[in-house]
Amino acid sequence: MKIVVLVKEVPDTWGQRRLDLRTGLADRASSDAVLDEIGERALEVALSYADAHEGTEVVVMSMAPDSATTTVRKGLAMGAASAVQIVDEGLLGADLGLTAEVLAAALRRTGFDLVVAGNLSTDGAGGVLPAMIAELLDVPAATSLTEVEITESGEGGAVRGIRSSDGATMRVTAPLPAVISITEALPDARFPNFKGIMAAKKKPFETLSCADLGVDPHSHEHARSIVIGLAEKPPREAGVKIVDDGTAAEQLADFLAQNRLV
């Protein structure tokens, strides 16, 4: 069983996050860079399965700038066997479509039985990348799972899980190979120990470019999103202050009606 986990370096949610008004991209220098927590939880799903099933290979994969190597290597320290990082200047500011195309190409090259990802990152929060990748790879997708069960058999195995929605709880099953995404309902990730950190330095770490994957990031064959305008969020205006001079109830009712809140 070969499980590839998609991880991402993101600005720390505890830090200040802002957009660069000149480029329209996230200003990643304004906050510390960390491995996205939802990606760590996805890795924990794979590592937990590997702990109980000898012969399972776990690979971490990320599309990130060269500066993110240390962050991606954390996945190796946690227990993954190897890592793949796609680094290319042409991917700066890549939209979801290009990102899915690149990751799908890397997954074809690496090979997989199961791809595990978080349901959405804490920076972009698109929430559609796992499904887009599955479509490009022509494999089943089981997204936003709150429970995951992986089984192997002579016929290739399957992945099962539970997806919760506002009005129902669904049990879904997909034959392998497949792509799944998980939510924060899954357990917290393990912490890398000293032994894992030292071992990570010797584990295989492959760096790929778009040329290696046969992807042209500047091609117009597929639609690419571009930023055509950007402005800083205006400061909040002072709210309406109502002083009770005997007509406060009437003023409040009028305010709610004017703002279509009643």
C-alpha positions as CSV (number, residue, x, y, z in Angstrom):
1,M,0.0,0.0,0.0
2,K,1.4,3.4,-1.0
3,I,-0.3,6.4,0.6
4,V,0.6,9.9,-0.6
5,V,-0.3,12.8,1.7
6,L,-0.7,16.3,0.3
7,V,0.7,18.9,2.7
8,K,1.1,22.7,2.5
9,E,3.2,25.4,4.1
10,V,0.9,28.2,5.3
11,P,1.2,31.4,7.3
12,D,0.7,30.7,11.0
13,T,-2.9,31.3,11.9
14,W,-1.7,32.9,15.2
15,G,0.2,35.5,13.3
16,Q,-0.9,38.5,11.2
17,R,-2.0,37.6,7.7
18,R,-2.3,40.1,4.9
19,L,-2.2,40.4,1.1
20,D,0.6,42.1,-0.8
21,L,-1.2,45.0,-2.4
22,R,1.3,45.2,-5.2
23,T,1.3,41.5,-6.3
24,G,-2.1,40.4,-5.0
25,L,-0.5,37.4,-3.3
26,A,-0.4,36.5,0.3
27,D,2.4,38.3,2.2
28,R,4.0,35.2,3.6
29,A,6.8,37.3,5.3
30,S,4.3,38.9,7.7
31,S,3.9,35.7,9.7
32,D,5.8,32.5,10.6
33,A,5.5,29.7,8.1
34,V,4.2,26.3,9.4
35,L,2.9,23.0,8.1
36,D,-0.9,23.4,7.8
37,E,-2.6,21.6,10.7
38,I,-5.2,19.9,8.5
39,G,-2.3,18.4,6.4
40,E,-0.7,17.1,9.6
41,R,-4.0,15.4,10.5
42,A,-4.1,13.9,7.0
43,L,-0.6,12.6,7.6
44,E,-1.6,11.1,10.9
45,V,-4.3,9.1,9.2
46,A,-1.7,7.6,6.9
47,L,0.9,7.0,9.6
48,S,-1.7,5.4,11.9
49,Y,-2.5,2.9,9.2
50,A,1.2,2.3,8.4
51,D,1.8,1.6,12.1
52,A,-0.7,-1.2,12.0
53,H,0.1,-2.6,8.6
54,E,3.6,-3.5,7.8
55,G,4.8,-2.7,4.2
56,T,2.8,0.5,3.9
57,E,4.8,3.3,2.4
58,V,3.8,6.9,3.3
59,V,5.0,9.8,1.0
60,V,4.4,13.5,1.7
61,M,4.0,15.7,-1.3
62,S,3.8,19.5,-1.6
63,M,3.8,22.2,-4.2
64,A,5.8,25.0,-2.5
65,P,8.8,27.3,-3.0
66,D,12.3,26.2,-2.2
67,S,12.1,28.0,1.1
68,A,9.5,25.6,2.3
69,T,11.8,22.6,2.3
70,T,12.3,22.7,6.1
71,T,8.6,22.8,6.7
72,V,7.9,19.9,4.3
73,R,10.7,17.9,6.0
74,K,8.6,18.0,9.2
75,G,6.4,15.3,7.5
76,L,9.5,13.1,7.3
77,A,10.3,13.7,11.0
78,M,6.7,12.7,11.9
79,G,7.2,9.3,10.2
80,A,6.7,9.5,6.4
81,A,9.2,7.4,4.4
82,S,9.9,10.0,1.7
83,A,8.9,13.4,0.4
84,V,8.3,15.0,-3.0
85,Q,8.3,18.8,-3.4
86,I,7.4,20.6,-6.6
87,V,9.4,23.8,-6.9
88,D,9.1,26.1,-9.9
89,E,9.1,29.9,-10.3
90,G,6.3,29.6,-12.8
91,L,4.0,28.4,-10.1
92,L,4.2,31.7,-8.1
93,G,0.6,32.7,-7.5
94,A,-0.8,29.5,-9.1
95,D,-4.6,29.2,-8.9
96,L,-6.5,26.0,-8.0
97,G,-6.7,24.8,-11.5
98,L,-2.9,24.9,-12.1
99,T,-2.2,23.6,-8.6
100,A,-4.5,20.6,-9.3
101,E,-2.8,20.0,-12.7
102,V,0.7,20.0,-11.2
103,L,-0.1,17.8,-8.2
104,A,-2.0,15.3,-10.4
105,A,1.0,15.1,-12.7
106,A,3.3,14.5,-9.7
107,L,1.0,11.8,-8.3
108,R,1.1,10.0,-11.7
109,R,4.8,10.1,-11.6
110,T,5.1,9.0,-8.0
111,G,2.4,6.4,-8.1
112,F,-0.2,5.8,-5.3
113,D,-2.9,3.6,-4.0
114,L,-4.5,6.3,-1.9
115,V,-4.1,10.1,-1.7
116,V,-5.0,11.8,1.6
117,A,-5.5,15.6,1.9
118,G,-7.1,18.1,4.2
119,N,-10.5,19.3,3.2
120,L,-9.3,22.9,2.9
121,S,-6.2,24.9,3.8
122,T,-6.1,27.7,6.3
123,D,-4.8,30.2,3.8
124,G,-6.7,29.7,0.6
125,A,-9.6,27.7,2.0
126,G,-10.8,26.7,-1.5
127,G,-12.0,23.3,-0.4
128,V,-12.1,21.9,-3.9
129,L,-8.5,20.7,-4.7
130,P,-8.9,17.0,-3.7
131,A,-11.9,16.6,-6.0
132,M,-10.2,18.4,-8.8
133,I,-7.1,16.1,-8.5
134,A,-9.3,13.0,-8.4
135,E,-11.1,14.2,-11.6
136,L,-7.7,14.7,-13.4
137,L,-6.5,11.3,-12.2
138,D,-9.8,9.7,-13.1
139,V,-10.2,8.0,-9.7
140,P,-13.0,8.1,-7.1
141,A,-13.1,11.0,-4.6
142,A,-14.4,10.8,-1.0
143,T,-14.3,14.2,0.5
144,S,-14.7,15.9,3.9
145,L,-14.6,12.7,5.9
146,T,-14.9,12.7,9.6
147,E,-13.9,9.0,9.9
148,V,-11.7,6.9,7.7
149,E,-11.2,3.2,7.4
150,I,-8.7,1.7,4.9
151,T,-8.9,-2.0,3.9
152,E,-6.7,-4.1,1.6
153,S,-7.8,-7.1,-0.3
154,G,-6.8,-9.2,-3.3
155,E,-8.9,-7.0,-5.5
156,G,-7.1,-3.8,-4.6
157,G,-8.8,-2.7,-1.4
158,A,-11.2,0.2,-0.5
159,V,-11.5,3.3,1.6
160,R,-14.6,3.9,3.7
161,G,-15.6,6.9,5.7
162,I,-18.3,9.1,7.1
163,R,-19.3,12.5,5.8
164,S,-21.5,14.8,7.9
165,S,-23.7,17.5,6.4
166,D,-26.3,19.8,7.8
167,G,-29.1,17.4,7.3
168,A,-27.6,13.9,7.2
169,T,-24.7,11.6,7.9
170,M,-23.4,9.6,4.9
171,R,-21.3,6.5,4.8
172,V,-19.2,6.5,1.6
173,T,-17.0,3.8,0.1
174,A,-14.5,4.0,-2.8
175,P,-12.4,1.4,-4.4
176,L,-8.6,2.0,-4.5
177,P,-6.9,3.9,-6.0
178,A,-8.7,6.9,-4.7
179,V,-8.4,10.4,-3.3
180,I,-9.9,11.4,0.0
181,S,-10.0,14.5,2.1
182,I,-10.5,14.7,5.9
183,T,-11.8,17.3,8.3
184,E,-10.6,18.5,11.7
185,A,-12.8,15.8,13.3
186,L,-9.8,13.4,12.8
187,P,-7.3,13.1,15.6
188,D,-4.5,15.5,16.2
189,A,-1.1,14.7,14.6
190,R,1.8,13.2,16.5
191,F,4.8,15.3,17.5
192,P,8.1,14.6,15.8
193,N,10.5,13.1,18.4
194,F,14.3,13.5,18.4
195,K,14.9,10.2,16.7
196,G,12.4,11.1,13.9
197,I,14.0,14.5,13.4
198,M,17.5,13.0,13.0
199,A,16.2,10.2,10.7
200,A,14.4,12.8,8.5
201,K,17.7,14.1,7.3
202,K,18.6,10.8,5.6
203,K,15.2,10.1,4.1
204,P,14.6,10.5,0.3
205,F,13.6,14.0,-0.7
206,E,12.8,14.5,-4.4
207,T,12.5,18.0,-5.9
208,L,10.6,18.3,-9.2
209,S,10.0,21.2,-11.6
210,C,7.2,21.7,-14.0
211,A,9.5,20.6,-16.8
212,D,10.0,17.3,-15.0
213,L,6.2,16.8,-14.9
214,G,5.5,18.0,-18.5
215,V,3.4,20.9,-17.3
216,D,3.7,24.4,-18.8
217,P,2.5,26.8,-16.1
218,H,2.2,29.6,-18.7
219,S,0.0,27.6,-21.1
220,H,-3.5,28.9,-21.8
221,E,-4.8,25.5,-22.6
222,H,-6.6,25.6,-19.3
223,A,-8.2,28.7,-17.7
224,R,-6.0,30.5,-15.2
225,S,-7.3,32.9,-12.6
226,I,-5.7,36.4,-12.5
227,V,-6.1,39.3,-10.1
228,I,-7.4,42.4,-11.9
229,G,-7.9,44.6,-8.9
230,L,-7.0,44.7,-5.2
231,A,-7.7,47.2,-2.4
232,E,-7.1,47.1,1.3
233,K,-10.1,46.5,3.4
234,P,-11.5,49.8,4.7
235,P,-11.5,50.4,8.4
236,R,-14.7,49.7,10.2
237,E,-17.0,52.7,10.6
238,A,-18.5,53.6,13.9
239,G,-21.8,52.0,14.7
240,V,-25.1,53.6,15.5
241,K,-25.3,54.6,19.1
242,I,-28.8,54.7,20.6
243,V,-29.3,56.7,23.8
244,D,-32.4,55.8,25.7
245,D,-34.4,59.0,26.0
246,G,-37.7,57.2,26.1
247,T,-37.7,56.3,22.4
248,A,-34.9,53.7,22.3
249,A,-37.3,50.9,21.5
250,E,-38.6,52.8,18.5
251,Q,-35.1,53.7,17.3
252,L,-34.0,50.2,17.6
253,A,-37.0,48.9,15.6
254,D,-36.4,51.5,12.9
255,F,-32.7,50.5,12.7
256,L,-33.5,46.8,12.3
257,A,-36.1,47.5,9.7
258,Q,-33.8,49.8,7.7
259,N,-31.1,47.1,7.6
260,R,-33.6,44.4,6.7
261,L,-32.9,42.5,9.9
262,V,-36.6,42.0,10.7
